[in-house]
Amino acid sequence: MRHGTSGAPYLAAETFSGNILNGGDGWHGHPSQALLDLYTMRRHLGDLRGKKVVILGDVLHSRVARSNIWTLTAMGADLWICGPTTILRGFDAWASRWRTGAGPAGHGGFTVTSDVTAALKDADVVMALRLQRERMDSGLLPSLREYAARFGLTRERLAGAQPGAS
């Protein structure tokens, strides 16, 4: 089920006797995509424990990023979230709570940074998120040109990752 309202699949599951597969709900999450991402990473890397995975870009507006935080921390990945501070709001507190054990059992913390070089250094996987321009009217970024210059994934920046990182 894909729905524009956050939590819609959970409401449907309360009233429907069959199974519900969440294909994305509002700004909440996109667990089916996260499972596909997890499958792909495990197929290429095997066990993800200790593997450095970077999610770069507009994490604030990405339900895929939120779902990947849940799956990748559960798998023991060394997860890094990177982007402009204006679109990382709330992720520091989330990471901090999980790091101190206040998160779900079996989930570790993750690193939140605006330092692209540090995030990409020795990365095994880089997930570049699209900038959701339709949600940028509120002035979260000074300009698209500045965003691309500071946070765009270039060959030079990707050179800091592990060979073969994708």
Secondary structure, DSSP 8 states (H G I E B T S, - for coil): --BSSTTHHHHHHHH-SS----S-BTTTB-HHHHHHHHHHHHHHHS--TT-EEEEES--TT-HHHHHHHHHHHHTT-EEEEES-GGG-TTHHHHHHHHHTT-S-TT----EEES-HHHHHTT-SEEEE----GGG-TTSSSS-HHHHHHHH---HHHHTTS-TT--
